[in-house]
């Protein structure tokens, strides 16, 4: 099971709406989850989503213990709900998400 509740810095990245111009990221050590505003297109993940709700999900990716996973996410209350390609699910509080800074 992936650790998806991150206890890092606090940033209310989307207090009102999940619309943003850049990716959001949550980190814990070397592990991270990156949320995009792009529509989720992973057929493997979409096959795990309840029919009729796929249009609510956006693309995401995660790096856990050196392994990359594709995921889809949507806002549920004040948290991002994720479904991963391997069937795992998780929640990240919006307060744990930060805008990805450009170099």
FENJO-V976892 format. One line per field, one symbol per residue. ss: DSSP state (A for helix, B for strand, O for the rest). phi: phi as a letter, one per 30 degrees, with the letter a starting at -180 (. if undefined). burial: I if it has 9 or more other C-alpha atoms within 8 Angstrom, else O. A space follows every 10 residues. Layout:
ss = ???
phi = ???
burial = ???
This chain:
ss = OOOOOOOOOO OOOOOOOOOO OOOBBBBBOO BBBBBBBBBO OOAAAAOOOO OOOAAAOBBB BBBBOOBBBB BBBBBBOOBB BBBBOOOOBB BBBAAAOBBO OOO
phi = .ddcccccdc addbdcbdca dbdcbbbbid dabcccdddd bdeddedcce ejceddccdb bbbbhiccbc abbadbicbc ccbcddjdba bbeedccbdd ddd
burial = OOOOOIOOOO IIIOOOOOOO OOIIIIIIOI IIIIIIIOOI OIOOIIOOIO OOOIOOIIII IIIIOOOOII IIIIIOOIII IIIIIOOIOI IIIIIIIIIO OOO
